[in-house]
Amino acid sequence: MAFRCPVCGFTTSAAAHLAGHMTSGIALFEEHREWIVSRNVSFVDAVGFGATKGNLRPLIRVIERECGTAE
């Protein structure tokens, strides 16, 4: 199964890789952040703050549910 970014179309075979793409990329940063927040996932918690490592699990679950493709 592949996972496609609903914002920019980036495709990868791992939901965790797509979560990293959506939280760390500079390109389309605001659009990615808005999509994440619209799914009731805390962007700050996903990215982390200061020395605190982010928690991508809630975002990964949303990606697995909403962004999977049959490619």
PDB file of N, CA, C, O and CB in Angstrom:
ATOM      1  N   MET A   1       0.849  -1.178   0.000  1.00  0.00           N
ATOM      2  CA  MET A   1       0.000   0.000   0.000  1.00  0.00           C
ATOM      3  C   MET A   1       0.893   1.239   0.000  1.00  0.00           C
ATOM      4  O   MET A   1       1.960   1.259   0.614  1.00  0.00           O
ATOM      5  CB  MET A   1      -0.965  -0.001   1.226  1.00  0.00           C
ATOM      6  N   ALA A   2       0.437   2.247  -0.690  1.00  0.00           N
ATOM      7  CA  ALA A   2       1.132   3.531  -0.717  1.00  0.00           C
ATOM      8  C   ALA A   2       0.286   4.561   0.026  1.00  0.00           C
ATOM      9  O   ALA A   2      -0.915   4.379   0.221  1.00  0.00           O
ATOM     10  CB  ALA A   2       1.410   3.992  -2.184  1.00  0.00           C
ATOM     11  N   PHE A   3       0.930   5.629   0.428  1.00  0.00           N
ATOM     12  CA  PHE A   3       0.243   6.720   1.114  1.00  0.00           C
ATOM     13  C   PHE A   3       0.555   8.013   0.371  1.00  0.00           C
ATOM     14  O   PHE A   3       1.718   8.334   0.125  1.00  0.00           O
ATOM     15  CB  PHE A   3       0.673   6.813   2.623  1.00  0.00           C
ATOM     16  N   ARG A   4      -0.499   8.757   0.013  1.00  0.00           N
ATOM     17  CA  ARG A   4      -0.341   9.985  -0.762  1.00  0.00           C
ATOM     18  C   ARG A   4      -0.728  11.189   0.084  1.00  0.00           C
ATOM     19  O   ARG A   4      -1.775  11.201   0.731  1.00  0.00           O
ATOM     20  CB  ARG A   4      -1.191   9.936  -2.048  1.00  0.00           C
ATOM     21  N   CYS A   5       0.133  12.199   0.070  1.00  0.00           N
ATOM     22  CA  CYS A   5      -0.129  13.439   0.793  1.00  0.00           C
ATOM     23  C   CYS A   5      -1.329  14.138   0.160  1.00  0.00           C
ATOM     24  O   CYS A   5      -1.328  14.393  -1.044  1.00  0.00           O
ATOM     25  CB  CYS A   5       1.124  14.368   0.786  1.00  0.00           C
ATOM     26  N   PRO A   6      -2.351  14.451   0.955  1.00  0.00           N
ATOM     27  CA  PRO A   6      -3.540  15.113   0.424  1.00  0.00           C
ATOM     28  C   PRO A   6      -3.295  16.578   0.073  1.00  0.00           C
ATOM     29  O   PRO A   6      -4.137  17.206  -0.571  1.00  0.00           O
ATOM     30  CB  PRO A   6      -4.667  15.017   1.421  1.00  0.00           C
ATOM     31  N   VAL A   7      -2.165  17.126   0.483  1.00  0.00           N
ATOM     32  CA  VAL A   7      -1.847  18.532   0.224  1.00  0.00           C
ATOM     33  C   VAL A   7      -1.046  18.693  -1.064  1.00  0.00           C
ATOM     34  O   VAL A   7      -1.387  19.522  -1.908  1.00  0.00           O
ATOM     35  CB  VAL A   7      -1.070  19.126   1.400  1.00  0.00           C
ATOM     36  N   CYS A   8       0.028  17.898  -1.221  1.00  0.00           N
ATOM     37  CA  CYS A   8       0.938  18.125  -2.346  1.00  0.00           C
ATOM     38  C   CYS A   8       1.117  16.918  -3.262  1.00  0.00           C
ATOM     39  O   CYS A   8       1.763  17.031  -4.304  1.00  0.00           O
ATOM     40  CB  CYS A   8       2.271  18.538  -1.827  1.00  0.00           C
ATOM     41  N   GLY A   9       0.554  15.757  -2.890  1.00  0.00           N
ATOM     42  CA  GLY A   9       0.643  14.582  -3.744  1.00  0.00           C
ATOM     43  C   GLY A   9       1.877  13.713  -3.546  1.00  0.00           C
ATOM     44  O   GLY A   9       2.014  12.689  -4.216  1.00  0.00           O
ATOM     45  N   PHE A  10       2.784  14.094  -2.639  1.00  0.00           N
ATOM     46  CA  PHE A  10       3.954  13.267  -2.344  1.00  0.00           C
ATOM     47  C   PHE A  10       3.473  11.871  -1.967  1.00  0.00           C
ATOM     48  O   PHE A  10       2.528  11.730  -1.191  1.00  0.00           O
ATOM     49  CB  PHE A  10       4.820  13.892  -1.196  1.00  0.00           C
ATOM     50  N   THR A  11       4.116  10.837  -2.508  1.00  0.00           N
ATOM     51  CA  THR A  11       3.710   9.457  -2.257  1.00  0.00           C
ATOM     52  C   THR A  11       4.874   8.663  -1.674  1.00  0.00           C
ATOM     53  O   THR A  11       6.024   8.812  -2.087  1.00  0.00           O
ATOM     54  CB  THR A  11       3.202   8.795  -3.554  1.00  0.00           C
ATOM     55  N   THR A  12       4.542   7.816  -0.704  1.00  0.00           N
ATOM     56  CA  THR A  12       5.539   6.960  -0.061  1.00  0.00           C
ATOM     57  C   THR A  12       4.866   5.656   0.354  1.00  0.00           C
ATOM     58  O   THR A  12       3.639   5.572   0.407  1.00  0.00           O
ATOM     59  CB  THR A  12       6.189   7.672   1.173  1.00  0.00           C
ATOM     60  N   SER A  13       5.668   4.652   0.644  1.00  0.00           N
ATOM     61  CA  SER A  13       5.110   3.355   1.044  1.00  0.00           C
ATOM     62  C   SER A  13       4.905   3.236   2.548  1.00  0.00           C
ATOM     63  O   SER A  13       4.386   2.222   3.016  1.00  0.00           O
ATOM     64  CB  SER A  13       6.012   2.241   0.575  1.00  0.00           C
ATOM     65  N   ALA A  14       5.303   4.251   3.319  1.00  0.00           N
ATOM     66  CA  ALA A  14       5.197   4.170   4.779  1.00  0.00           C
ATOM     67  C   ALA A  14       4.437   5.374   5.340  1.00  0.00           C
ATOM     68  O   ALA A  14       4.773   6.520   5.042  1.00  0.00           O
ATOM     69  CB  ALA A  14       6.598   4.086   5.414  1.00  0.00           C
ATOM     70  N   ALA A  15       3.419   5.109   6.148  1.00  0.00           N
ATOM     71  CA  ALA A  15       2.640   6.183   6.768  1.00  0.00           C
ATOM     72  C   ALA A  15       3.529   7.064   7.648  1.00  0.00           C
ATOM     73  O   ALA A  15       3.339   8.279   7.693  1.00  0.00           O
ATOM     74  CB  ALA A  15       1.484   5.595   7.600  1.00  0.00           C
ATOM     75  N   ALA A  16       4.493   6.466   8.346  1.00  0.00           N
ATOM     76  CA  ALA A  16       5.387   7.248   9.200  1.00  0.00           C
ATOM     77  C   ALA A  16       6.248   8.204   8.370  1.00  0.00           C
ATOM     78  O   ALA A  16       6.537   9.316   8.811  1.00  0.00           O
ATOM     79  CB  ALA A  16       6.282   6.315  10.028  1.00  0.00           C
ATOM     80  N   HIS A  17       6.652   7.786   7.192  1.00  0.00           N
ATOM     81  CA  HIS A  17       7.438   8.653   6.306  1.00  0.00           C
ATOM     82  C   HIS A  17       6.588   9.839   5.853  1.00  0.00           C
ATOM     83  O   HIS A  17       7.080  10.966   5.792  1.00  0.00           O
ATOM     84  CB  HIS A  17       7.961   7.857   5.075  1.00  0.00           C
ATOM     85  N   LEU A  18       5.323   9.596   5.537  1.00  0.00           N
ATOM     86  CA  LEU A  18       4.424  10.683   5.140  1.00  0.00           C
ATOM     87  C   LEU A  18       4.191  11.634   6.312  1.00  0.00           C
ATOM     88  O   LEU A  18       4.125  12.847   6.115  1.00  0.00           O
ATOM     89  CB  LEU A  18       3.078  10.119   4.630  1.00  0.00           C
ATOM     90  N   ALA A  19       4.066  11.108   7.517  1.00  0.00           N
ATOM     91  CA  ALA A  19       3.903  11.967   8.700  1.00  0.00           C
ATOM     92  C   ALA A  19       5.120  12.874   8.865  1.00  0.00           C
ATOM     93  O   ALA A  19       4.974  14.062   9.153  1.00  0.00           O
ATOM     94  CB  ALA A  19       3.696  11.108   9.979  1.00  0.00           C
ATOM     95  N   GLY A  20       6.310  12.326   8.684  1.00  0.00           N
ATOM     96  CA  GLY A  20       7.524  13.131   8.761  1.00  0.00           C
ATOM     97  C   GLY A  20       7.556  14.195   7.679  1.00  0.00           C
ATOM     98  O   GLY A  20       7.945  15.334   7.935  1.00  0.00           O
ATOM     99  N   HIS A  21       7.150  13.831   6.480  1.00  0.00           N
ATOM    100  CA  HIS A  21       7.074  14.794   5.370  1.00  0.00           C
ATOM    101  C   HIS A  21       6.148  15.949   5.727  1.00  0.00           C
ATOM    102  O   HIS A  21       6.477  17.109   5.477  1.00  0.00           O
ATOM    103  CB  HIS A  21       6.583  14.102   4.077  1.00  0.00           C
ATOM    104  N   MET A  22       5.010  15.647   6.301  1.00  0.00           N
ATOM    105  CA  MET A  22       4.012  16.675   6.584  1.00  0.00           C
ATOM    106  C   MET A  22       4.404  17.580   7.748  1.00  0.00           C
ATOM    107  O   MET A  22       3.928  18.713   7.831  1.00  0.00           O
ATOM    108  CB  MET A  22       2.684  16.028   6.876  1.00  0.00           C
ATOM    109  N   THR A  23       5.247  17.112   8.632  1.00  0.00           N
ATOM    110  CA  THR A  23       5.609  17.916   9.804  1.00  0.00           C
ATOM    111  C   THR A  23       6.964  18.598   9.691  1.00  0.00           C
ATOM    112  O   THR A  23       7.258  19.495  10.481  1.00  0.00           O
ATOM    113  CB  THR A  23       5.601  17.055  11.021  1.00  0.00           C
ATOM    114  N   SER A  24       7.794  18.204   8.739  1.00  0.00           N
ATOM    115  CA  SER A  24       9.134  18.769   8.711  1.00  0.00           C
ATOM    116  C   SER A  24       9.489  19.516   7.437  1.00  0.00           C
ATOM    117  O   SER A  24      10.526  20.177   7.381  1.00  0.00           O
ATOM    118  CB  SER A  24      10.111  17.697   8.919  1.00  0.00           C
ATOM    119  N   GLY A  25       8.663  19.425   6.426  1.00  0.00           N
ATOM    120  CA  GLY A  25       8.998  20.084   5.171  1.00  0.00           C
ATOM    121  C   GLY A  25       8.724  21.579   5.197  1.00  0.00           C
ATOM    122  O   GLY A  25       7.756  22.036   5.805  1.00  0.00           O
ATOM    123  N   ILE A  26       9.579  22.326   4.538  1.00  0.00           N
ATOM    124  CA  ILE A  26       9.372  23.768   4.427  1.00  0.00           C
ATOM    125  C   ILE A  26       8.365  24.068   3.322  1.00  0.00           C
ATOM    126  O   ILE A  26       7.542  24.973   3.460  1.00  0.00           O
ATOM    127  CB  ILE A  26      10.708  24.493   4.150  1.00  0.00           C
ATOM    128  N   ALA A  27       8.426  23.318   2.239  1.00  0.00           N
ATOM    129  CA  ALA A  27       7.499  23.538   1.129  1.00  0.00           C
ATOM    130  C   ALA A  27       6.069  23.260   1.581  1.00  0.00           C
ATOM    131  O   ALA A  27       5.781  22.209   2.154  1.00  0.00           O
ATOM    132  CB  ALA A  27       7.867  22.645  -0.079  1.00  0.00           C
ATOM    133  N   LEU A  28       5.193  24.196   1.320  1.00  0.00           N
ATOM    134  CA  LEU A  28       3.769  24.077   1.681  1.00  0.00           C
ATOM    135  C   LEU A  28       3.566  23.844   3.171  1.00  0.00           C
ATOM    136  O   LEU A  28       2.605  23.190   3.573  1.00  0.00           O
ATOM    137  CB  LEU A  28       3.123  22.942   0.900  1.00  0.00           C
ATOM    138  N   PHE A  29       4.468  24.377   3.992  1.00  0.00           N
ATOM    139  CA  PHE A  29       4.397  24.156   5.447  1.00  0.00           C
ATOM    140  C   PHE A  29       3.032  24.522   6.005  1.00  0.00           C
ATOM    141  O   PHE A  29       2.424  23.724   6.717  1.00  0.00           O
ATOM    142  CB  PHE A  29       5.477  24.967   6.163  1.00  0.00           C
ATOM    143  N   GLU A  30       2.544  25.704   5.696  1.00  0.00           N
ATOM    144  CA  GLU A  30       1.271  26.170   6.264  1.00  0.00           C
ATOM    145  C   GLU A  30       0.110  25.275   5.837  1.00  0.00           C
ATOM    146  O   GLU A  30      -0.763  24.959   6.645  1.00  0.00           O
ATOM    147  CB  GLU A  30       0.995  27.619   5.837  1.00  0.00           C
ATOM    148  N   GLU A  31       0.102  24.867   4.568  1.00  0.00           N
ATOM    149  CA  GLU A  31      -0.967  24.001   4.071  1.00  0.00           C
ATOM    150  C   GLU A  31      -0.948  22.637   4.752  1.00  0.00           C
ATOM    151  O   GLU A  31      -1.999  22.095   5.095  1.00  0.00           O
ATOM    152  CB  GLU A  31      -0.847  23.827   2.561  1.00  0.00           C
ATOM    153  N   HIS A  32       0.243  22.084   4.948  1.00  0.00           N
ATOM    154  CA  HIS A  32       0.352  20.806   5.661  1.00  0.00           C
ATOM    155  C   HIS A  32      -0.128  20.964   7.105  1.00  0.00           C
ATOM    156  O   HIS A  32      -0.888  20.132   7.601  1.00  0.00           O
ATOM    157  CB  HIS A  32       1.815  20.286   5.634  1.00  0.00           C
ATOM    158  N   ARG A  33       0.311  22.029   7.779  1.00  0.00           N
ATOM    159  CA  ARG A  33      -0.096  22.271   9.170  1.00  0.00           C
ATOM    160  C   ARG A  33      -1.609  22.400   9.263  1.00  0.00           C
ATOM    161  O   ARG A  33      -2.226  21.822  10.158  1.00  0.00           O
ATOM    162  CB  ARG A  33       0.582  23.543   9.727  1.00  0.00           C
ATOM    163  N   GLU A  34      -2.210  23.147   8.352  1.00  0.00           N
ATOM    164  CA  GLU A  34      -3.671  23.329   8.373  1.00  0.00           C
ATOM    165  C   GLU A  34      -4.396  21.999   8.197  1.00  0.00           C
ATOM    166  O   GLU A  34      -5.398  21.757   8.870  1.00  0.00           O
ATOM    167  CB  GLU A  34      -4.107  24.309   7.272  1.00  0.00           C
ATOM    168  N   TRP A  35      -3.917  21.137   7.314  1.00  0.00           N
ATOM    169  CA  TRP A  35      -4.561  19.838   7.109  1.00  0.00           C
ATOM    170  C   TRP A  35      -4.469  19.008   8.382  1.00  0.00           C
ATOM    171  O   TRP A  35      -5.455  18.397   8.797  1.00  0.00           O
ATOM    172  CB  TRP A  35      -3.913  19.082   5.923  1.00  0.00           C
ATOM    173  N   ILE A  36      -3.302  18.981   9.000  1.00  0.00           N
ATOM    174  CA  ILE A  36      -3.105  18.207  10.232  1.00  0.00           C
ATOM    175  C   ILE A  36      -4.050  18.710  11.322  1.00  0.00           C
ATOM    176  O   ILE A  36      -4.734  17.910  11.960  1.00  0.00           O
ATOM    177  CB  ILE A  36      -1.631  18.299  10.711  1.00  0.00           C
ATOM    178  N   VAL A  37      -4.094  20.014  11.539  1.00  0.00           N
ATOM    179  CA  VAL A  37      -4.943  20.603  12.577  1.00  0.00           C
ATOM    180  C   VAL A  37      -6.417  20.342  12.275  1.00  0.00           C
ATOM    181  O   VAL A  37      -7.208  20.130  13.194  1.00  0.00           O
ATOM    182  CB  VAL A  37      -4.682  22.119  12.695  1.00  0.00           C
ATOM    183  N   SER A  38      -6.797  20.356  10.983  1.00  0.00           N
ATOM    184  CA  SER A  38      -8.197  20.112  10.627  1.00  0.00           C
ATOM    185  C   SER A  38      -8.644  18.693  10.965  1.00  0.00           C
ATOM    186  O   SER A  38      -9.841  18.410  10.999  1.00  0.00           O
ATOM    187  CB  SER A  38      -8.408  20.372   9.147  1.00  0.00           C
ATOM    188  N   ARG A  39      -7.687  17.804  11.215  1.00  0.00           N
ATOM    189  CA  ARG A  39      -7.987  16.421  11.598  1.00  0.00           C
ATOM    190  C   ARG A  39      -7.920  16.243  13.112  1.00  0.00           C
ATOM    191  O   ARG A  39      -7.856  15.117  13.604  1.00  0.00           O
ATOM    192  CB  ARG A  39      -7.014  15.451  10.912  1.00  0.00           C
ATOM    193  N   ASN A  40      -7.934  17.347  13.845  1.00  0.00           N
ATOM    194  CA  ASN A  40      -7.881  17.325  15.317  1.00  0.00           C
ATOM    195  C   ASN A  40      -6.623  16.669  15.863  1.00  0.00           C
ATOM    196  O   ASN A  40      -6.656  16.017  16.907  1.00  0.00           O
ATOM    197  CB  ASN A  40      -9.087  16.606  15.863  1.00  0.00           C
ATOM    198  N   VAL A  41      -5.520  16.843  15.157  1.00  0.00           N
ATOM    199  CA  VAL A  41      -4.217  16.381  15.621  1.00  0.00           C
ATOM    200  C   VAL A  41      -3.424  17.630  15.984  1.00  0.00           C
ATOM    201  O   VAL A  41      -3.363  18.580  15.204  1.00  0.00           O
ATOM    202  CB  VAL A  41      -3.471  15.504  14.527  1.00  0.00           C
ATOM    203  N   SER A  42      -2.825  17.626  17.148  1.00  0.00           N
ATOM    204  CA  SER A  42      -2.029  18.766  17.587  1.00  0.00           C
ATOM    205  C   SER A  42      -0.715  18.817  16.808  1.00  0.00           C
ATOM    206  O   SER A  42       0.114  17.913  16.915  1.00  0.00           O
ATOM    207  CB  SER A  42      -1.756  18.688  19.107  1.00  0.00           C
ATOM    208  N   PHE A  43      -0.535  19.871  16.031  1.00  0.00           N
ATOM    209  CA  PHE A  43       0.699  20.026  15.267  1.00  0.00           C
ATOM    210  C   PHE A  43       1.888  20.192  16.210  1.00  0.00           C
ATOM    211  O   PHE A  43       2.954  19.627  15.964  1.00  0.00           O
ATOM    212  CB  PHE A  43       0.598  21.233  14.312  1.00  0.00           C
ATOM    213  N   VAL A  44       1.719  20.943  17.265  1.00  0.00           N
ATOM    214  CA  VAL A  44       2.808  21.158  18.231  1.00  0.00           C
ATOM    215  C   VAL A  44       3.220  19.832  18.870  1.00  0.00           C
ATOM    216  O   VAL A  44       4.413  19.567  19.022  1.00  0.00           O
ATOM    217  CB  VAL A  44       2.377  22.171  19.327  1.00  0.00           C
ATOM    218  N   ASP A  45       2.255  19.000  19.245  1.00  0.00           N
ATOM    219  CA  ASP A  45       2.585  17.706  19.836  1.00  0.00           C
ATOM    220  C   ASP A  45       3.276  16.796  18.815  1.00  0.00           C
ATOM    221  O   ASP A  45       4.197  16.057  19.162  1.00  0.00           O
ATOM    222  CB  ASP A  45       1.317  17.029  20.378  1.00  0.00           C
ATOM    223  N   ALA A  46       2.829  16.852  17.561  1.00  0.00           N
ATOM    224  CA  ALA A  46       3.417  16.010  16.521  1.00  0.00           C
ATOM    225  C   ALA A  46       4.860  16.397  16.245  1.00  0.00           C
ATOM    226  O   ALA A  46       5.721  15.531  16.088  1.00  0.00           O
ATOM    227  CB  ALA A  46       2.601  16.102  15.239  1.00  0.00           C
ATOM    228  N   VAL A  47       5.125  17.694  16.184  1.00  0.00           N
ATOM    229  CA  VAL A  47       6.464  18.179  15.873  1.00  0.00           C
ATOM    230  C   VAL A  47       7.365  18.126  17.094  1.00  0.00           C
ATOM    231  O   VAL A  47       8.559  17.852  16.966  1.00  0.00           O
ATOM    232  CB  VAL A  47       6.402  19.600  15.333  1.00  0.00           C
ATOM    233  N   GLY A  48       6.824  18.378  18.259  1.00  0.00           N
ATOM    234  CA  GLY A  48       7.622  18.487  19.473  1.00  0.00           C
ATOM    235  C   GLY A  48       7.990  19.942  19.679  1.00  0.00           C
ATOM    236  O   GLY A  48       7.810  20.769  18.785  1.00  0.00           O
ATOM    237  N   PHE A  49       8.492  20.246  20.827  1.00  0.00           N
ATOM    238  CA  PHE A  49       8.836  21.633  21.143  1.00  0.00           C
ATOM    239  C   PHE A  49      10.129  21.649  21.923  1.00  0.00           C
ATOM    240  O   PHE A  49      10.246  20.979  22.949  1.00  0.00           O
ATOM    241  CB  PHE A  49       7.706  22.330  21.942  1.00  0.00           C
ATOM    242  N   GLY A  50      11.094  22.400  21.455  1.00  0.00           N
ATOM    243  CA  GLY A  50      12.385  22.457  22.134  1.00  0.00           C
ATOM    244  C   GLY A  50      13.052  21.097  22.124  1.00  0.00           C
ATOM    245  O   GLY A  50      13.248  20.506  21.062  1.00  0.00           O
ATOM    246  N   ALA A  51      13.397  20.601  23.284  1.00  0.00           N
ATOM    247  CA  ALA A  51      14.083  19.310  23.394  1.00  0.00           C
ATOM    248  C   ALA A  51      13.108  18.140  23.421  1.00  0.00           C
ATOM    249  O   ALA A  51      13.531  16.985  23.455  1.00  0.00           O
ATOM    250  CB  ALA A  51      14.945  19.282  24.642  1.00  0.00           C
ATOM    251  N   THR A  52      11.818  18.423  23.408  1.00  0.00           N
ATOM    252  CA  THR A  52      10.806  17.365  23.467  1.00  0.00           C
ATOM    253  C   THR A  52      10.606  16.758  22.085  1.00  0.00           C
ATOM    254  O   THR A  52      10.317  17.467  21.122  1.00  0.00           O
ATOM    255  CB  THR A  52       9.468  17.914  24.012  1.00  0.00           C
ATOM    256  N   LYS A  53      10.759  15.469  21.998  1.00  0.00           N
ATOM    257  CA  LYS A  53      10.553  14.764  20.736  1.00  0.00           C
ATOM    258  C   LYS A  53       9.060  14.712  20.431  1.00  0.00           C
ATOM    259  O   LYS A  53       8.237  14.517  21.326  1.00  0.00           O
ATOM    260  CB  LYS A  53      11.156  13.330  20.791  1.00  0.00           C
ATOM    261  N   GLY A  54       8.727  14.887  19.171  1.00  0.00           N
ATOM    262  CA  GLY A  54       7.329  14.867  18.758  1.00  0.00           C
ATOM    263  C   GLY A  54       6.716  13.477  18.827  1.00  0.00           C
ATOM    264  O   GLY A  54       7.420  12.467  18.818  1.00  0.00           O
ATOM    265  N   ASN A  55       5.396  13.446  18.894  1.00  0.00           N
ATOM    266  CA  ASN A  55       4.639  12.200  18.911  1.00  0.00           C
ATOM    267  C   ASN A  55       3.829  12.138  17.622  1.00  0.00           C
ATOM    268  O   ASN A  55       2.795  12.797  17.504  1.00  0.00           O
ATOM    269  CB  ASN A  55       3.711  12.103  20.177  1.00  0.00           C
ATOM    270  N   LEU A  56       4.289  11.357  16.665  1.00  0.00           N
ATOM    271  CA  LEU A  56       3.620  11.259  15.371  1.00  0.00           C
ATOM    272  C   LEU A  56       2.511  10.216  15.336  1.00  0.00           C
ATOM    273  O   LEU A  56       1.793  10.133  14.340  1.00  0.00           O
ATOM    274  CB  LEU A  56       4.625  10.944  14.312  1.00  0.00           C
ATOM    275  N   ARG A  57       2.346   9.417  16.387  1.00  0.00           N
ATOM    276  CA  ARG A  57       1.353   8.318  16.356  1.00  0.00           C
ATOM    277  C   ARG A  57      -0.058   8.789  15.995  1.00  0.00           C
ATOM    278  O   ARG A  57      -0.689   8.160  15.145  1.00  0.00           O
ATOM    279  CB  ARG A  57       1.312   7.623  17.710  1.00  0.00           C
ATOM    280  N   PRO A  58      -0.590   9.868  16.598  1.00  0.00           N
ATOM    281  CA  PRO A  58      -1.947  10.287  16.203  1.00  0.00           C
ATOM    282  C   PRO A  58      -2.023  10.666  14.722  1.00  0.00           C
ATOM    283  O   PRO A  58      -3.005  10.346  14.052  1.00  0.00           O
ATOM    284  CB  PRO A  58      -2.402  11.474  17.061  1.00  0.00           C
ATOM    285  N   LEU A  59      -1.008  11.334  14.216  1.00  0.00           N
ATOM    286  CA  LEU A  59      -0.997  11.705  12.799  1.00  0.00           C
ATOM    287  C   LEU A  59      -0.869  10.472  11.912  1.00  0.00           C
ATOM    288  O   LEU A  59      -1.532  10.386  10.879  1.00  0.00           O
ATOM    289  CB  LEU A  59       0.150  12.684  12.508  1.00  0.00           C
ATOM    290  N   ILE A  60      -0.042   9.532  12.293  1.00  0.00           N
ATOM    291  CA  ILE A  60       0.114   8.296  11.519  1.00  0.00           C
ATOM    292  C   ILE A  60      -1.214   7.553  11.431  1.00  0.00           C
ATOM    293  O   ILE A  60      -1.553   7.024  10.372  1.00  0.00           O
ATOM    294  CB  ILE A  60       1.193   7.390  12.150  1.00  0.00           C
ATOM    295  N   ARG A  61      -1.970   7.504  12.522  1.00  0.00           N
ATOM    296  CA  ARG A  61      -3.279   6.827  12.491  1.00  0.00           C
ATOM    297  C   ARG A  61      -4.223   7.504  11.503  1.00  0.00           C
ATOM    298  O   ARG A  61      -4.939   6.823  10.769  1.00  0.00           O
ATOM    299  CB  ARG A  61      -3.914   6.813  13.898  1.00  0.00           C
ATOM    300  N   VAL A  62      -4.234   8.843  11.475  1.00  0.00           N
ATOM    301  CA  VAL A  62      -5.081   9.571  10.521  1.00  0.00           C
ATOM    302  C   VAL A  62      -4.621   9.282   9.091  1.00  0.00           C
ATOM    303  O   VAL A  62      -5.450   9.044   8.213  1.00  0.00           O
ATOM    304  CB  VAL A  62      -5.043  11.103  10.806  1.00  0.00           C
ATOM    305  N   ILE A  63      -3.331   9.301   8.856  1.00  0.00           N
ATOM    306  CA  ILE A  63      -2.794   9.018   7.523  1.00  0.00           C
ATOM    307  C   ILE A  63      -3.171   7.612   7.078  1.00  0.00           C
ATOM    308  O   ILE A  63      -3.591   7.418   5.938  1.00  0.00           O
ATOM    309  CB  ILE A  63      -1.267   9.184   7.509  1.00  0.00           C
ATOM    310  N   GLU A  64      -3.027   6.636   7.958  1.00  0.00           N
ATOM    311  CA  GLU A  64      -3.399   5.260   7.613  1.00  0.00           C
ATOM    312  C   GLU A  64      -4.878   5.152   7.252  1.00  0.00           C
ATOM    313  O   GLU A  64      -5.252   4.381   6.368  1.00  0.00           O
ATOM    314  CB  GLU A  64      -3.080   4.318   8.775  1.00  0.00           C
ATOM    315  N   ARG A  65      -5.704   5.915   7.930  1.00  0.00           N
ATOM    316  CA  ARG A  65      -7.150   5.877   7.702  1.00  0.00           C
ATOM    317  C   ARG A  65      -7.562   6.652   6.447  1.00  0.00           C
ATOM    318  O   ARG A  65      -8.461   6.222   5.726  1.00  0.00           O
ATOM    319  CB  ARG A  65      -7.881   6.438   8.914  1.00  0.00           C
ATOM    320  N   GLU A  66      -6.915   7.787   6.180  1.00  0.00           N
ATOM    321  CA  GLU A  66      -7.404   8.684   5.140  1.00  0.00           C
ATOM    322  C   GLU A  66      -6.547   8.793   3.877  1.00  0.00           C
ATOM    323  O   GLU A  66      -7.037   9.271   2.855  1.00  0.00           O
ATOM    324  CB  GLU A  66      -7.551  10.014   5.712  1.00  0.00           C
ATOM    325  N   CYS A  67      -5.302   8.370   3.917  1.00  0.00           N
ATOM    326  CA  CYS A  67      -4.391   8.672   2.809  1.00  0.00           C
ATOM    327  C   CYS A  67      -3.858   7.446   2.069  1.00  0.00           C
ATOM    328  O   CYS A  67      -2.987   7.580   1.210  1.00  0.00           O
ATOM    329  CB  CYS A  67      -3.241   9.458   3.324  1.00  0.00           C
ATOM    330  N   GLY A  68      -4.357   6.277   2.383  1.00  0.00           N
ATOM    331  CA  GLY A  68      -3.884   5.078   1.719  1.00  0.00           C
ATOM    332  C   GLY A  68      -4.390   4.980   0.289  1.00  0.00           C
ATOM    333  O   GLY A  68      -5.528   5.348  -0.003  1.00  0.00           O
ATOM    334  N   THR A  69      -3.540   4.482  -0.598  1.00  0.00           N
ATOM    335  CA  THR A  69      -3.924   4.260  -1.986  1.00  0.00           C
ATOM    336  C   THR A  69      -3.621   2.807  -2.343  1.00  0.00           C
ATOM    337  O   THR A  69      -2.885   2.126  -1.629  1.00  0.00           O
ATOM    338  CB  THR A  69      -3.176   5.244  -2.945  1.00  0.00           C
ATOM    339  N   ALA A  70      -4.176   2.352  -3.419  1.00  0.00           N
ATOM    340  CA  ALA A  70      -3.984   0.968  -3.840  1.00  0.00           C
ATOM    341  C   ALA A  70      -2.777   0.783  -4.748  1.00  0.00           C
ATOM    342  O   ALA A  70      -2.629  -0.276  -5.357  1.00  0.00           O
ATOM    343  CB  ALA A  70      -5.215   0.478  -4.542  1.00  0.00           C
ATOM    344  N   GLU A  71      -1.911   1.785  -4.854  1.00  0.00           N
ATOM    345  CA  GLU A  71      -0.756   1.691  -5.769  1.00  0.00           C
ATOM    346  C   GLU A  71       0.166   0.583  -5.398  1.00  0.00           C
ATOM    347  O   GLU A  71       1.179   0.373  -6.065  1.00  0.00           O
ATOM    348  CB  GLU A  71       0.014   2.977  -5.795  1.00  0.00           C
TER     349      GLU A  71
END
